Amino acid sequence: MFVEKNLNCTQSEEEEKPQFASLSPDQQLNSITFEEAMDLFKLPADLGEFEDKMITVNNGRYGPYVKHGDANNDSGFFIGESGLSINGVTYKPFVERIGLDFEDDKGYKYINAIYPHFDGEGTVNIYTGTEESQGAGITWSQPQEFVIGEDYKATFRESGRYIGIRIESKTDNIWGLTGYSIEYSYEGRQ
């Protein structure tokens, strides 16, 4: 469900397009207040620049996210500092990728290590997750602490048909994930 915000209530030759915002899971269209509806239009919001690129916060398919740079350039991903507060809600920054099958959705993969590539500094926790079928629920490993600028890999012993990776802030530092490599072996099919 969504809410529409009319920007111009009068007719004109160059009519402005309406804006749309999605309701959060706990909101209902028949009970939302005007103030709650207007709060939905506060995002996206520009937070400022970092390394000559704009930092933008927005609500996405899986919840709030922070973006660094051009939307068409996904070579880098920016995460704000821990304790980021937007509209009175505090977020613990993380990045997560689930459903990795390495072009084989029938075989089992054994994850040996993750080699993350970072900009910035601080300490993060890295997790691997596994699931037997997509959407069945991920079982996450114990976190592996990773010190940016000192460590080069996080070692794991996890296996599954579908793999997930989660990296979350542990300290109040700003960091950027620019990529990662996964060392894995193929275990076969069951």
C-alpha positions, 0 to 999 in steps of 0.5 A: 500500500502507498500514500500519494502526496499531491504537490500542486492542487491547481491545474497547470500546463506543466503539472507536477507529478505526484509523489508516492511513499510506501506504508511501513508494515505496521501502518494501515491506510485507514488509520494513518494520521496526516503527520504519519503520512507526511513523515513518509515523505521525509526520505530520501534525504541527502545527508551531505558529501563524503569523498566528493560523493553525496550520501543519501538515506532512503527506505528500500525493499528491506528497510532503511539504507544509506547510499554513497554516490551515483545510483547507477554505480554499484561498485561501492556501498557506503554505511554510515556511522554506528548509531545513525539516527533518522527521524528519531529511529536509531539504526545499527549499520549493516550490509547483507546479501542472501540467496547466493547460489554461485550459479548452481541452486542444487549443489551444496557449497562449503564456505572457507573464508570471506575476503572483504574489501573496505574503505575507512576504519573500525571493527565489524562483525562478519557472518555467513548464513546458509539455507536449504531453499530460498526464503526458508530462513537463514541460519547465521554463523557466529560472528567473526570479528574483523578489524578494517586495515589490519585483518584480510579475511574471516575464516568460516566452516559453513555449508549450505545450498544457498549462502548469505553474508552479513557485515555489521558495525561493531564500533562507532566508525565510518566504513565502506564496503567496496567488494568481497571475495568468497573462498568456497568448495563444492560439496556436491548434491544431496 
